[in-house]
Amino acid sequence: MNRLNLAKQDMTFDYGDRSFALRAYSDDGAWHSVIIENKTPLRNTLPPTADATKCFAAAVAFVTAAVDASKRSPVTQR
């Protein structure tokens, strides 16, 4: 059986009162990101990057924009 052995790096990131786990993994020379909050993966459309550092930078920018947007548009009940 073939097993995937992808290079990966992990990072935690706290923003506001929320905590996120970020993972960058290399597949076929490109780095991809996974963003998790409270065991829930967050969907993202971040493009692959050339290295893990750029991958983490893009993921952090995505998280900060998403958290800031959620603060600006509160949920209302009908």
VMD Tcl script that builds the backbone (N, CA, C; Angstrom):
set m [mol new atoms 234]
animate dup $m
set s [atomselect $m all]
$s set {name element resname resid chain x y z} {
  {N N MET 1 A 0.853 -1.178 0.000}
  {CA C MET 1 A 0.000 0.000 0.000}
  {C C MET 1 A 0.897 1.239 0.000}
  {N N ASN 2 A 0.581 2.189 -0.848}
  {CA C ASN 2 A 1.312 3.457 -0.867}
  {C C ASN 2 A 0.752 4.384 0.197}
  {N N ARG 3 A 1.647 5.072 0.887}
  {CA C ARG 3 A 1.215 6.037 1.901}
  {C C ARG 3 A 1.688 7.411 1.478}
  {N N LEU 4 A 0.869 8.404 1.706}
  {CA C LEU 4 A 1.273 9.774 1.435}
  {C C LEU 4 A 2.252 10.228 2.501}
  {N N ASN 5 A 3.315 10.825 2.084}
  {CA C ASN 5 A 4.287 11.360 3.021}
  {C C ASN 5 A 4.569 12.797 2.612}
  {N N LEU 6 A 3.621 13.681 2.886}
  {CA C LEU 6 A 3.726 15.071 2.491}
  {C C LEU 6 A 4.488 15.873 3.542}
  {N N ALA 7 A 5.315 16.783 3.080}
  {CA C ALA 7 A 5.969 17.710 4.004}
  {C C ALA 7 A 4.886 18.621 4.568}
  {N N LYS 8 A 4.964 18.898 5.869}
  {CA C LYS 8 A 3.949 19.763 6.476}
  {C C LYS 8 A 4.542 20.548 7.631}
  {N N GLN 9 A 3.915 21.684 7.915}
  {CA C GLN 9 A 4.281 22.512 9.054}
  {C C GLN 9 A 2.998 22.989 9.706}
  {N N ASP 10 A 3.015 23.080 11.027}
  {CA C ASP 10 A 1.835 23.514 11.775}
  {C C ASP 10 A 2.127 24.804 12.526}
  {N N MET 11 A 1.064 25.557 12.763}
  {CA C MET 11 A 1.174 26.822 13.479}
  {C C MET 11 A -0.155 27.097 14.164}
  {N N THR 12 A -0.121 27.685 15.345}
  {CA C THR 12 A -1.350 28.146 15.986}
  {C C THR 12 A -1.403 29.658 15.873}
  {N N PHE 13 A -2.616 30.177 15.846}
  {CA C PHE 13 A -2.808 31.610 15.655}
  {C C PHE 13 A -4.031 32.034 16.446}
  {N N ASP 14 A -3.857 32.996 17.343}
  {CA C ASP 14 A -4.964 33.564 18.116}
  {C C ASP 14 A -5.255 34.950 17.578}
  {N N TYR 15 A -6.543 35.217 17.357}
  {CA C TYR 15 A -6.943 36.539 16.882}
  {C C TYR 15 A -8.243 36.896 17.573}
  {N N GLY 16 A -8.232 38.037 18.255}
  {CA C GLY 16 A -9.386 38.388 19.067}
  {C C GLY 16 A -9.512 37.369 20.182}
  {N N ASP 17 A -10.705 36.835 20.346}
  {CA C ASP 17 A -10.912 35.807 21.371}
  {C C ASP 17 A -11.042 34.419 20.742}
  {N N ARG 18 A -10.520 34.255 19.530}
  {CA C ARG 18 A -10.631 32.994 18.808}
  {C C ARG 18 A -9.245 32.395 18.557}
  {N N SER 19 A -9.187 31.068 18.518}
  {CA C SER 19 A -7.928 30.355 18.275}
  {C C SER 19 A -8.057 29.491 17.026}
  {N N PHE 20 A -6.990 29.467 16.249}
  {CA C PHE 20 A -6.984 28.724 14.994}
  {C C PHE 20 A -5.732 27.865 14.916}
  {N N ALA 21 A -5.863 26.718 14.282}
  {CA C ALA 21 A -4.724 25.863 13.961}
  {C C ALA 21 A -4.533 25.953 12.451}
  {N N LEU 22 A -3.326 26.259 12.043}
  {CA C LEU 22 A -3.019 26.382 10.623}
  {C C LEU 22 A -2.042 25.274 10.249}
  {N N ARG 23 A -2.260 24.682 9.101}
  {CA C ARG 23 A -1.324 23.686 8.583}
  {C C ARG 23 A -0.994 24.037 7.143}
  {N N ALA 24 A 0.269 24.000 6.828}
  {CA C ALA 24 A 0.745 24.152 5.459}
  {C C ALA 24 A 1.335 22.807 5.057}
  {N N TYR 25 A 0.898 22.308 3.907}
  {CA C TYR 25 A 1.462 21.049 3.432}
  {C C TYR 25 A 1.871 21.180 1.975}
  {N N SER 26 A 2.943 20.481 1.643}
  {CA C SER 26 A 3.493 20.540 0.300}
  {C C SER 26 A 3.014 19.341 -0.506}
  {N N ASP 27 A 2.476 19.633 -1.674}
  {CA C ASP 27 A 2.036 18.589 -2.583}
  {C C ASP 27 A 2.504 18.947 -3.981}
  {N N ASP 28 A 3.394 18.158 -4.510}
  {CA C ASP 28 A 3.915 18.345 -5.863}
  {C C ASP 28 A 4.567 19.717 -6.040}
  {N N GLY 29 A 5.297 20.171 -5.001}
  {CA C GLY 29 A 6.056 21.417 -5.082}
  {C C GLY 29 A 5.297 22.673 -4.713}
  {N N ALA 30 A 4.006 22.584 -4.441}
  {CA C ALA 30 A 3.210 23.752 -4.052}
  {C C ALA 30 A 2.703 23.564 -2.619}
  {N N TRP 31 A 2.617 24.666 -1.883}
  {CA C TRP 31 A 2.154 24.617 -0.491}
  {C C TRP 31 A 0.685 25.025 -0.424}
  {N N HIS 32 A -0.093 24.222 0.299}
  {CA C HIS 32 A -1.528 24.427 0.452}
  {C C HIS 32 A -1.833 24.623 1.932}
  {N N SER 33 A -2.948 25.307 2.229}
  {CA C SER 33 A -3.259 25.586 3.632}
  {C C SER 33 A -4.545 24.919 4.079}
  {N N VAL 34 A -4.552 24.561 5.359}
  {CA C VAL 34 A -5.736 24.070 6.047}
  {C C VAL 34 A -5.887 24.952 7.280}
  {N N ILE 35 A -7.104 25.466 7.492}
  {CA C ILE 35 A -7.387 26.340 8.640}
  {C C ILE 35 A -8.464 25.659 9.472}
  {N N ILE 36 A -8.204 25.516 10.775}
  {CA C ILE 36 A -9.145 24.836 11.665}
  {C C ILE 36 A -9.422 25.714 12.876}
  {N N GLU 37 A -10.700 25.804 13.220}
  {CA C GLU 37 A -11.117 26.491 14.450}
  {C C GLU 37 A -12.009 25.537 15.230}
  {N N ASN 38 A -11.629 25.245 16.452}
  {CA C ASN 38 A -12.417 24.353 17.316}
  {C C ASN 38 A -12.766 23.041 16.615}
  {N N LYS 39 A -11.798 22.395 16.036}
  {CA C LYS 39 A -11.946 21.113 15.346}
  {C C LYS 39 A -12.776 21.199 14.065}
  {N N THR 40 A -13.106 22.399 13.626}
  {CA C THR 40 A -13.894 22.580 12.411}
  {C C THR 40 A -13.035 23.209 11.327}
  {N N PRO 41 A -12.831 22.510 10.222}
  {CA C PRO 41 A -12.074 23.118 9.121}
  {C C PRO 41 A -12.858 24.279 8.510}
  {N N LEU 42 A -12.166 25.350 8.205}
  {CA C LEU 42 A -12.797 26.494 7.552}
  {C C LEU 42 A -12.524 26.413 6.053}
  {N N ARG 43 A -13.566 26.566 5.258}
  {CA C ARG 43 A -13.378 26.560 3.807}
  {C C ARG 43 A -12.614 27.805 3.399}
  {N N ASN 44 A -11.663 27.599 2.500}
  {CA C ASN 44 A -10.948 28.743 1.955}
  {C C ASN 44 A -10.589 28.442 0.510}
  {N N THR 45 A -10.386 29.487 -0.240}
  {CA C THR 45 A -10.036 29.343 -1.651}
  {C C THR 45 A -8.641 29.904 -1.900}
  {N N LEU 46 A -7.793 29.769 -0.904}
  {CA C LEU 46 A -6.446 30.302 -1.035}
  {C C LEU 46 A -5.668 29.505 -2.084}
  {N N PRO 47 A -4.981 30.198 -2.971}
  {CA C PRO 47 A -4.210 29.488 -3.990}
  {C C PRO 47 A -2.938 28.893 -3.388}
  {N N PRO 48 A -2.392 27.865 -4.018}
  {CA C PRO 48 A -1.117 27.316 -3.560}
  {C C PRO 48 A -0.013 28.375 -3.642}
  {N N THR 49 A 0.982 28.235 -2.767}
  {CA C THR 49 A 2.104 29.179 -2.755}
  {C C THR 49 A 3.419 28.434 -2.974}
  {N N ALA 50 A 4.477 29.216 -3.130}
  {CA C ALA 50 A 5.797 28.638 -3.409}
  {C C ALA 50 A 6.485 28.092 -2.171}
  {N N ASP 51 A 6.133 28.609 -0.973}
  {CA C ASP 51 A 6.770 28.116 0.249}
  {C C ASP 51 A 5.809 28.206 1.429}
  {N N ALA 52 A 6.183 27.560 2.523}
  {CA C ALA 52 A 5.313 27.488 3.701}
  {C C ALA 52 A 5.099 28.855 4.340}
  {N N THR 53 A 6.116 29.698 4.333}
  {CA C THR 53 A 5.992 31.027 4.940}
  {C C THR 53 A 4.905 31.846 4.249}
  {N N LYS 54 A 4.903 31.837 2.939}
  {CA C LYS 54 A 3.866 32.563 2.191}
  {C C LYS 54 A 2.494 31.932 2.396}
  {N N CYS 55 A 2.473 30.623 2.538}
  {CA C CYS 55 A 1.222 29.918 2.793}
  {C C CYS 55 A 0.626 30.353 4.139}
  {N N PHE 56 A 1.471 30.397 5.185}
  {CA C PHE 56 A 0.994 30.848 6.492}
  {C C PHE 56 A 0.563 32.311 6.451}
  {N N ALA 57 A 1.285 33.154 5.751}
  {CA C ALA 57 A 0.923 34.565 5.654}
  {C C ALA 57 A -0.453 34.727 5.005}
  {N N ALA 58 A -0.716 33.968 3.960}
  {CA C ALA 58 A -2.018 34.038 3.297}
  {C C ALA 58 A -3.127 33.528 4.212}
  {N N ALA 59 A -2.851 32.456 4.967}
  {CA C ALA 59 A -3.848 31.909 5.885}
  {C C ALA 59 A -4.150 32.888 7.018}
  {N N VAL 60 A -3.132 33.536 7.558}
  {CA C VAL 60 A -3.332 34.525 8.620}
  {C C VAL 60 A -4.152 35.704 8.087}
  {N N ALA 61 A -3.843 36.167 6.887}
  {CA C ALA 61 A -4.613 37.268 6.291}
  {C C ALA 61 A -6.068 36.851 6.080}
  {N N PHE 62 A -6.294 35.622 5.663}
  {CA C PHE 62 A -7.656 35.110 5.478}
  {C C PHE 62 A -8.410 35.097 6.802}
  {N N VAL 63 A -7.765 34.586 7.855}
  {CA C VAL 63 A -8.410 34.500 9.171}
  {C C VAL 63 A -8.733 35.891 9.703}
  {N N THR 64 A -7.787 36.811 9.649}
  {CA C THR 64 A -8.041 38.152 10.192}
  {C C THR 64 A -9.165 38.840 9.423}
  {N N ALA 65 A -9.205 38.689 8.117}
  {CA C ALA 65 A -10.290 39.299 7.326}
  {C C ALA 65 A -11.640 38.672 7.673}
  {N N ALA 66 A -11.673 37.348 7.841}
  {CA C ALA 66 A -12.927 36.675 8.179}
  {C C ALA 66 A -13.424 37.075 9.565}
  {N N VAL 67 A -12.527 37.150 10.537}
  {CA C VAL 67 A -12.925 37.531 11.898}
  {C C VAL 67 A -13.383 38.991 11.918}
  {N N ASP 68 A -12.640 39.873 11.260}
  {CA C ASP 68 A -13.026 41.280 11.216}
  {C C ASP 68 A -14.366 41.467 10.521}
  {N N ALA 69 A -14.626 40.726 9.456}
  {CA C ALA 69 A -15.903 40.824 8.745}
  {C C ALA 69 A -17.056 40.341 9.614}
  {N N SER 70 A -16.813 39.303 10.428}
  {CA C SER 70 A -17.886 38.797 11.286}
  {C C SER 70 A -18.221 39.784 12.400}
  {N N LYS 71 A -17.266 40.602 12.801}
  {CA C LYS 71 A -17.529 41.619 13.826}
  {C C LYS 71 A -18.338 42.781 13.255}
  {N N ARG 72 A -18.120 43.091 11.971}
  {CA C ARG 72 A -18.815 44.217 11.337}
  {C C ARG 72 A -20.255 43.881 10.974}
  {N N SER 73 A -20.541 42.622 10.726}
  {CA C SER 73 A -21.902 42.245 10.331}
  {C C SER 73 A -22.470 41.242 11.330}
  {N N PRO 74 A -23.057 41.766 12.403}
  {CA C PRO 74 A -23.599 40.863 13.425}
  {C C PRO 74 A -24.795 40.078 12.901}
  {N N VAL 75 A -25.012 38.922 13.472}
  {CA C VAL 75 A -26.130 38.084 13.097}
  {C C VAL 75 A -27.389 38.652 13.740}
  {N N THR 76 A -28.455 38.764 12.965}
  {CA C THR 76 A -29.722 39.264 13.497}
  {C C THR 76 A -30.759 38.160 13.442}
  {N N GLN 77 A -31.666 38.190 14.379}
  {CA C GLN 77 A -32.749 37.204 14.401}
  {C C GLN 77 A -33.984 37.813 13.765}
  {N N ARG 78 A -34.739 36.988 13.093}
  {CA C ARG 78 A -35.984 37.473 12.464}
  {C C ARG 78 A -37.171 36.992 13.235}
}
mol reanalyze $m
mol bondsrecalc $m
mol representation Tube
mol addrep $m
